[in-house]
């Protein structure tokens, strides 16, 4: 999932994100914003932001 978040739908970025993941998956998570304790919120914002609005 980190690869897709980091690429943001741009094919050239997808290649870069994949290369980063091959080098070090932890760096990929950090670059995608998924390395901190709030990673579930970051992921939910990217996949289903409408669900966050319902929780407030």
N, C-alpha and C positions, 0 to 999 in steps of 0.2 A: 504494500500500500504506500509505503514511503516513496518508492520510485515514482508512482503515479502522481502523488501530491507534489513532489519536487518538480516533475516535468511540467505540470500545469497544462497538459494537452498539446505541448509543442514537441514535434517529433525529434528535433535536434537536442532538446533538453532531455528527452527520454533516453537517448544514447548516453548523454553525460551522467544522468542519474544512475543508469545501469552500470556504467564504468565505476562510479563512486561506490556503489553497492558491492561490486566485485572486489574493490580494494579494501573497504572496511564498512561493514553494515552499520556500525555505530555512528560513523560520520554521516552516513545517509540519513539515519534517524534524526540526528542533530540538525542537519541542513533542512529537513522537511518539517521541523518543529515538533517532532515526536519523541524527543529524548528527555523531556521533563515530566514531572508528575501530572501535569495537565494534559498529557497526550490524548486521553479519551475525549476531552472537550475539543481539542484541535481537530481530531479526526471527525467528530460529529459536525463541527462547523463546515468541514469540507464536504461531507457526504449528505447530511440532512440538517441544514441550519434551521429549518422550520420546527424541528423537535426541540431545539434549545429555547425558542420563543415561547413554546407551550409550557416550559418548566418555570418560567419567571412569574 
